[in-house]
Amino acid sequence: MDPEYFQSHNMCWGTLGTVRPFPNFHPERDAREIQTALQKKDAATLVRILTNRSNAQRQEISETFEKITQKDLAVGVKKATSGQLEILLLELLMPPLQYEAFRLQQAMAGLGTDEETLLEILCTRSGEKLREISAMYKLLFKKELEKELRGETSGDFTNLVLALLNKDNISVGVQKDIESLSASLKGKKADAGPWINILTSRDSDHLNKVLDGLELERGQTVDQALETKFTGDIRRGLKVLVQCIQNPGVYLAKRLVNTKTPIMQGIVISHAEEDLLCIRAAYLKLTGTSLYTALQKQYKGDHLQALLALCRSED
């Protein structure tokens, strides 16, 4: 780990992210060091620099590198690295909105759809952020994200993902929402409509009061109610959404347990500058093992060093 990281840790003590802006940042110095590293295929240097800079600083490095060399940094990384390390470094070079749009596109590419990744992004991002991601998606892929989601899903699940994509906050009384959700669960088949409408159009404080009130009224957890009253994709979607409303860090930590590498990298990179400390704490509580230790058991080499640098430290 770059020793100057600890200075940045003190400078940015208020953040819940693990990757912070690097102090004494010199994009030209970094760009020239990377240029030499690419020529020598020195992966350790690439990892040291790119995992110890914020995304905004990486964008400056990329621009400076292109000015100095007249070459694209991502192309250079592709030639100098391979495998999972190559993928990770290329993802680190993407601006945040581009990366989230890329992850959504990958979740819908090829045969089958990765509904869980769609839900992860749609449930953990604000309505404003999702509008920005949608605009980026259209810019990158020349397609409307809403239309793509509609084509990849069906039924109530389609209604849910589209409502999430267009989420907004509407002020309504807590008790009224509790009554609406409770009424929707009566009868043999539950009505997903009120759940979709309410859970995608209120702020988290309001929704936590609603969910707590509903649990008191019914004498069971919301998760239990959803498990018994819904089926298929809509059940999974509503359960994920409820988990993200109640504690997104816990939901994301659960996603990291025994997961595939692309999913793990997606979460770590997406949340490294936002709330990875919360996810780390939840992971430790959930598994009894720190994320830092878990990564060491599963990965090796320069790829491991890059992941550990993003994770930052043992809990």
C-alpha positions as CSV (number, residue, x, y, z in Angstrom):
1,M,0.0,0.0,0.0
2,D,1.2,3.5,-0.9
3,P,2.5,5.1,2.4
4,E,0.9,8.4,1.5
5,Y,-2.5,6.7,1.7
6,F,-2.5,7.1,5.4
7,Q,-2.3,10.9,5.0
8,S,-5.4,10.8,2.8
9,H,-7.1,8.6,5.4
10,N,-6.7,11.4,7.9
11,M,-7.7,14.1,5.4
12,C,-11.0,12.4,4.5
13,W,-12.0,10.9,7.9
14,G,-15.7,11.6,7.3
15,T,-16.1,9.3,4.4
16,L,-17.5,5.7,4.6
17,G,-15.4,4.8,1.6
18,T,-12.1,3.0,1.6
19,V,-10.5,4.7,-1.4
20,R,-9.9,8.4,-0.8
21,P,-8.4,11.2,-2.9
22,F,-4.6,10.8,-2.9
23,P,-2.7,13.7,-1.3
24,N,0.1,15.5,-3.2
25,F,-1.4,14.2,-6.4
26,H,0.6,14.8,-9.6
27,P,-1.2,13.3,-12.6
28,E,1.8,13.9,-14.9
29,R,4.1,12.0,-12.5
30,D,1.6,9.1,-12.3
31,A,1.1,9.1,-16.1
32,R,4.8,8.8,-16.8
33,E,5.3,6.1,-14.1
34,I,2.4,4.2,-15.7
35,Q,3.9,4.6,-19.1
36,T,7.1,3.0,-17.9
37,A,5.1,0.3,-16.1
38,L,3.1,-0.6,-19.3
39,Q,6.3,-0.9,-21.3
40,K,7.8,-3.3,-18.7
41,K,4.5,-5.0,-18.1
42,D,5.0,-4.1,-14.4
43,A,1.5,-5.0,-13.0
44,A,2.5,-4.2,-9.4
45,T,3.1,-0.5,-10.3
46,L,-0.2,-0.3,-12.2
47,V,-2.0,-1.7,-9.2
48,R,-0.2,0.5,-6.7
49,I,-1.1,3.7,-8.5
50,L,-4.6,2.9,-9.8
51,T,-6.0,1.5,-6.6
52,N,-4.6,4.4,-4.5
53,R,-6.3,7.2,-6.5
54,S,-9.9,8.3,-6.4
55,N,-11.9,7.8,-9.6
56,A,-11.7,11.5,-10.4
57,Q,-7.9,11.3,-10.1
58,R,-7.8,8.3,-12.4
59,Q,-9.7,10.3,-15.0
60,E,-7.0,13.0,-14.7
61,I,-4.3,10.4,-15.1
62,S,-6.0,9.0,-18.2
63,E,-6.3,12.4,-19.8
64,T,-2.7,13.3,-19.0
65,F,-1.4,9.9,-20.2
66,E,-3.2,10.5,-23.6
67,K,-1.7,14.0,-23.9
68,I,1.8,12.7,-23.2
69,T,1.7,9.6,-25.2
70,Q,-1.0,10.2,-27.8
71,K,-2.3,6.8,-26.7
72,D,-5.4,5.5,-24.8
73,L,-4.5,4.3,-21.3
74,A,-7.2,1.5,-21.4
75,V,-5.7,0.1,-24.6
76,G,-2.2,0.1,-22.9
77,V,-3.6,-1.7,-19.8
78,K,-5.2,-4.3,-22.1
79,K,-1.8,-5.1,-23.8
80,A,0.1,-5.2,-20.5
81,T,-2.2,-7.3,-18.4
82,S,-4.5,-10.2,-18.7
83,G,-7.3,-12.2,-16.9
84,Q,-9.1,-10.9,-13.9
85,L,-6.5,-8.2,-13.2
86,E,-7.0,-6.7,-16.6
87,I,-10.8,-6.6,-16.1
88,L,-10.4,-5.0,-12.7
89,L,-8.0,-2.3,-13.9
90,L,-10.1,-1.5,-16.9
91,E,-13.2,-1.2,-14.6
92,L,-11.3,1.1,-12.3
93,L,-10.6,3.4,-15.3
94,M,-14.3,3.8,-16.0
95,P,-16.1,6.9,-14.6
96,P,-18.7,5.9,-12.0
97,L,-21.8,6.5,-14.2
98,Q,-20.2,4.7,-17.1
99,Y,-19.3,1.8,-14.8
100,E,-22.9,1.4,-13.5
101,A,-24.3,1.6,-17.0
102,F,-21.8,-1.0,-18.1
103,R,-22.8,-3.3,-15.2
104,L,-26.4,-3.0,-16.1
105,Q,-25.7,-3.8,-19.8
106,Q,-23.6,-6.8,-18.8
107,A,-26.4,-8.1,-16.6
108,M,-28.7,-8.2,-19.6
109,A,-26.2,-9.3,-22.2
110,G,-26.2,-12.8,-23.8
111,L,-28.6,-15.6,-22.8
112,G,-30.5,-15.1,-19.6
113,T,-30.6,-12.0,-17.4
114,D,-28.8,-11.4,-14.1
115,E,-31.8,-10.1,-12.2
116,E,-29.9,-9.9,-8.9
117,T,-27.4,-7.4,-10.3
118,L,-30.2,-5.4,-11.9
119,L,-31.9,-5.3,-8.5
120,E,-28.7,-4.5,-6.7
121,I,-28.1,-1.3,-8.7
122,L,-31.7,-0.2,-9.0
123,C,-32.4,-0.7,-5.3
124,T,-29.2,0.9,-3.9
125,R,-29.1,4.1,-6.1
126,S,-31.2,7.2,-5.7
127,G,-33.7,8.3,-8.4
128,E,-31.5,11.2,-9.4
129,K,-28.5,8.9,-9.8
130,L,-30.5,6.4,-11.8
131,R,-31.6,9.1,-14.2
132,E,-27.9,10.0,-14.7
133,I,-27.1,6.3,-15.3
134,S,-30.0,6.0,-17.8
135,A,-28.6,9.0,-19.7
136,M,-25.1,7.5,-19.7
137,Y,-26.6,4.1,-20.8
138,K,-28.2,5.7,-23.9
139,L,-25.0,7.6,-24.7
140,L,-22.8,4.4,-24.5
141,F,-25.1,1.8,-26.0
142,K,-27.5,3.9,-28.2
143,K,-30.5,2.2,-26.4
144,E,-33.0,3.3,-23.8
145,L,-32.4,1.6,-20.5
146,E,-36.1,1.5,-19.7
147,K,-36.9,-0.3,-23.0
148,E,-34.1,-2.7,-22.4
149,L,-35.4,-3.6,-18.9
150,R,-38.9,-4.0,-20.2
151,G,-37.6,-6.5,-22.8
152,E,-35.6,-8.5,-20.3
153,T,-38.3,-8.9,-17.7
154,S,-42.0,-9.7,-17.4
155,G,-45.2,-9.2,-15.3
156,D,-45.0,-7.6,-11.9
157,F,-41.2,-7.8,-11.9
158,T,-41.2,-5.5,-15.0
159,N,-43.4,-3.1,-13.1
160,L,-41.0,-3.2,-10.1
161,V,-37.8,-2.6,-12.1
162,L,-39.4,0.3,-14.1
163,A,-40.7,1.9,-10.9
164,L,-37.3,1.6,-9.4
165,L,-35.7,3.2,-12.4
166,N,-38.1,6.1,-12.1
167,K,-38.3,6.3,-8.3
168,D,-39.3,9.5,-6.6
169,N,-40.4,10.7,-3.2
170,I,-44.0,11.4,-2.5
171,S,-45.2,12.5,1.0
172,V,-48.0,10.3,2.4
173,G,-48.9,9.4,6.0
174,V,-47.1,6.4,7.5
175,Q,-50.3,4.8,8.8
176,K,-52.0,5.0,5.4
177,D,-49.1,3.2,3.8
178,I,-49.2,0.5,6.5
179,E,-52.9,-0.1,5.9
180,S,-52.4,-0.3,2.2
181,L,-49.6,-2.9,2.5
182,S,-51.5,-4.9,5.1
183,A,-54.6,-4.9,2.9
184,S,-52.6,-6.1,-0.1
185,L,-51.6,-9.3,1.8
186,K,-55.1,-10.4,2.6
187,G,-56.6,-13.1,0.5
188,K,-55.0,-16.0,-1.2
189,K,-52.9,-14.0,-3.7
190,A,-51.2,-10.9,-2.6
191,D,-51.4,-7.7,-4.7
192,A,-47.9,-6.5,-5.7
193,G,-49.2,-3.1,-6.9
194,P,-49.2,-1.3,-3.5
195,W,-45.8,-2.7,-2.6
196,I,-44.3,-1.5,-5.9
197,N,-45.9,1.9,-5.6
198,I,-45.1,2.6,-2.0
199,L,-41.6,1.1,-1.8
200,T,-40.4,3.0,-4.9
201,S,-41.9,6.4,-4.1
202,R,-41.1,7.2,-0.4
203,D,-37.9,8.1,1.4
204,S,-36.0,5.5,3.5
205,D,-36.9,7.0,6.9
206,H,-40.6,6.9,6.0
207,L,-40.4,3.4,4.6
208,N,-38.6,2.0,7.7
209,K,-41.4,3.4,9.8
210,V,-43.9,1.7,7.5
211,L,-42.1,-1.6,7.5
212,D,-41.7,-1.6,11.3
213,G,-45.4,-0.8,11.7
214,L,-46.4,-3.5,9.4
215,E,-44.3,-6.1,11.3
216,L,-45.9,-5.0,14.6
217,E,-49.4,-5.3,13.1
218,R,-48.8,-8.7,11.5
219,G,-46.6,-10.3,14.2
220,Q,-44.0,-11.4,11.5
221,T,-41.1,-9.9,9.7
222,V,-41.8,-8.3,6.3
223,D,-39.4,-10.8,4.8
224,Q,-41.6,-13.7,6.1
225,A,-44.7,-12.0,4.8
226,L,-43.2,-11.6,1.3
227,E,-41.9,-15.2,1.4
228,T,-45.4,-16.7,2.0
229,K,-47.5,-14.3,-0.1
230,F,-45.4,-13.8,-3.3
231,T,-43.6,-16.1,-5.7
232,G,-41.0,-16.0,-8.4
233,D,-39.1,-12.9,-9.5
234,I,-41.5,-10.4,-7.9
235,R,-40.9,-12.1,-4.5
236,R,-37.2,-11.9,-4.9
237,G,-37.4,-8.3,-6.1
238,L,-39.5,-7.1,-3.2
239,K,-37.3,-8.9,-0.7
240,V,-34.2,-7.3,-2.1
241,L,-35.8,-3.9,-2.1
242,V,-36.9,-4.3,1.5
243,Q,-33.4,-5.4,2.6
244,C,-31.9,-2.3,0.8
245,I,-34.4,0.0,2.6
246,Q,-33.7,-1.5,6.0
247,N,-29.9,-1.9,5.6
248,P,-28.2,-1.7,2.2
249,G,-24.8,-2.6,3.8
250,V,-26.1,-5.9,5.1
251,Y,-27.7,-6.7,1.7
252,L,-24.4,-6.0,-0.2
253,A,-22.4,-8.0,2.4
254,K,-24.7,-11.0,1.8
255,R,-24.1,-10.6,-2.0
256,L,-20.4,-10.9,-1.3
257,V,-20.6,-14.2,0.5
258,N,-19.6,-17.1,-1.8
259,T,-20.2,-15.0,-4.9
260,K,-18.6,-15.0,-8.4
261,T,-15.7,-12.8,-9.1
262,P,-17.5,-10.3,-11.4
263,I,-20.2,-9.7,-8.8
264,M,-17.7,-9.2,-6.0
265,Q,-15.6,-6.8,-8.1
266,G,-18.7,-4.9,-9.2
267,I,-19.7,-4.2,-5.6
268,V,-16.2,-3.4,-4.3
269,I,-15.4,-1.0,-7.2
270,S,-18.9,0.6,-7.1
271,H,-18.8,1.2,-3.4
272,A,-15.1,1.8,-2.7
273,E,-15.5,5.5,-2.5
274,E,-19.0,5.5,-0.9
275,D,-19.7,3.0,1.8
276,L,-17.4,0.0,1.6
277,L,-16.6,0.4,5.3
278,C,-20.2,-0.3,6.1
279,I,-20.3,-3.3,3.9
280,R,-17.0,-4.6,5.4
281,A,-18.5,-4.2,8.9
282,A,-21.7,-6.1,7.9
283,Y,-19.6,-8.8,6.2
284,L,-17.6,-9.4,9.4
285,K,-20.8,-9.6,11.5
286,L,-22.5,-11.9,9.0
287,T,-19.6,-14.3,8.5
288,G,-17.3,-13.9,11.4
289,T,-14.5,-13.3,8.9
290,S,-13.2,-10.0,7.6
291,L,-13.6,-9.3,3.9
292,Y,-9.9,-8.7,3.8
293,T,-9.2,-12.2,5.0
294,A,-11.8,-13.8,2.8
295,L,-10.3,-12.2,-0.3
296,Q,-6.9,-13.7,0.6
297,K,-8.4,-17.2,0.8
298,Q,-9.9,-16.9,-2.7
299,Y,-7.5,-14.9,-4.8
300,K,-3.8,-14.5,-5.4
301,G,-1.1,-12.5,-7.1
302,D,-1.5,-9.0,-8.5
303,H,-5.2,-9.5,-8.7
304,L,-5.4,-10.2,-5.0
305,Q,-3.1,-7.1,-4.2
306,A,-5.5,-4.9,-6.2
307,L,-8.5,-6.2,-4.3
308,L,-6.8,-5.8,-1.0
309,A,-5.8,-2.3,-1.8
310,L,-9.5,-1.4,-2.6
311,C,-10.6,-3.2,0.6
312,R,-7.8,-1.4,2.5
313,S,-7.4,-3.2,5.8
314,E,-8.3,-6.0,8.1
315,D,-11.3,-5.4,10.4
